Every structure is written in structure tokens, then in C-alpha cells.
Amino acid sequence: MKWSHRTWSVLRTLVMVLITVVLLFPVLWMISTSLKPIMGIFSVPPHLIPRRFSLSGYQTIIDSQKWLHYFFNSYFISTSVTVLCLIVGTLAAYGFSRMEIKGREVLLYTTLVMQMFPGIVLIVPYFDLAKTLHLFNTYIVLIMADTSFVLPFTIWMLKSYLDSVPSELESAAMIDGCNRLGAMIRVVIPLMTPSFVAVGTWAFLGAWNEYMFGVTLTTGWQAAPVTVGMGEFFGAFGINWNSVMAVSTVSSIPLMIIFIFLQRHLVQGMTAGAIK
């Protein structure tokens, strides 16, 4: 049986709708659970739309100054890691892409090997370093630890994009009077906006979702991220699931905004450098 073009279009649309529903279902369930009372969460059969709404989970966040501090810590650490990775990563990627450095390939692959080390291997050295330098329970040690794991992949992604940018553009700028740094700032960096958005988003998410360094290198709410704060809802005799989901929902809102408004740049940045 030969199907018409319209039939195929309808089938493709249905498949895309089904995939979207499957992917969004955990998010919808998270939001739904955050709006349920404790007893409603464990009702049988479960209901996606709450039979009775409760804002007790969100009230826990609003009423506590501590939770506002947890969110501030996460935003400050993640933003700092993102900015640091973009600055250092751009300079390193430019050097690997444009400069004739002795042992460049060895250095480049060494940065990739660093990405392969599991974080748990470096927990004790980071803890000793934090204690020795009196950085324990500070923003600085968390920013350093998160950056060390995000930066290697950042360098590789930015280098991949830089390799696809013709070096003749910089040569023309230098002929017009720019030095190499000026040519990079005025010519190359404006062309890297999609790549910066993609890499910056990836770095922000990597730092935002980090838990292991946060729980090891901090104590209390002074510098701990929100991922560590969520552990307070997991008690010995039960779990406050509506508060957990409320915090997760509030934490996801900024990330959803980033993806909604920057999705075009994200797609361009993720595919940049794939074709030369």
C-alpha cells in the first residue's frame, strides 16, 4: 500500500508529539507533585492533575531565609564558573587553534584526559587544599573545583568552532592595523556568539547540577549550593517530596528560560565546527 505525502506528514507529527510528551512527562510530574499535599503524593492510583492543591512545599522556600541564600549561592557559583570558563577557554582555544605551539597535540589531549577523571578521585586532594589555604566553606574553592572539570571540554568545544573560522579574517584585520589580540576581540569573538551561548549554557548546567564538591567542601548554608540544601528534606524516617519537587521546580525555571530564549543560538553553537 502506497501512502500519500499527507499521511506521512500526519504520522511524523504524531510521532513528534508522542516523543515530546514522553520527554516532558517527568517535568510535568515534578510540577504536579510540588502542588500536592503529602497524602496526595502517595494516592493510588496516582493523579497527574492534583485532586487537592497545596503550596506547602513552596511556602517552605519562601518562609526560610536560608533557602534564598542557597539559591544565591548556586547562581553566584554557576555564573562565576561560566564566566571563568568562557574567558580562559577562549584564550586557550585560540592558542591551540591559531598558534604554533610545541607539543600542542599532547597538551590538547592532556586537557581531554583530565575530563575523564571521576570527581570522587580528587575529593581528598581538594579537601586538603581547601583546608591548607583556608578556603574551606567558601565560594572560591567550589568555583575552582567546578571550573577544573568544566574547563577541559569547554576548550575543546571552542577550539572546534575556531577551527572553522577562516584565519584570513584575522589577517585582513591585522593588515588594517590591529594586533593579534585586537583582531581576536574585534573579528573572531563576535563570530563566536552561538558557540559562547552553547558552551556557557553547558558550563552553567555543569556547575548548577554539581553536588559532590558542594557537600564535601562546605558545611552549612553559607556557601553550599541548592543541590546540597535539598538533602535537608531527606530524613531518616521519610522524605518531604512536595518540598523536594518545589525546590526542583524553582531551580528549573531559570534554566527553562535560558533554553526558550536562546535555543536558536544553542543549536547553532552545538553544530558549529561540525562542517568545515
Secondary structure, DSSP 8 states (H G I E B T S, - for coil): ----HHHHHHHHHHHHHHHHHHHHHHHHHHHHHHTS-HHHHT-SS--SS-SS---HHHHHHHH-HHHHHHHHHHHHHHHHHHHHHHHHHHHHHHHHHHS--TTHHHHHHHHHHHHHS-GGGGHHHHHHHHHHTT-TTSHHHHHHHHHHHHHHHHHHHHHHHHHTS-THHHHHHHHTT--HHHHIIIIIHHHTHHHHHHHHHHHHHHHHT--HHHHHH--STTT--HHHHGGGGB-SS-B-HHHHHHHHHHHHHHHHHHHHHHHHHHHHHHHTTS--
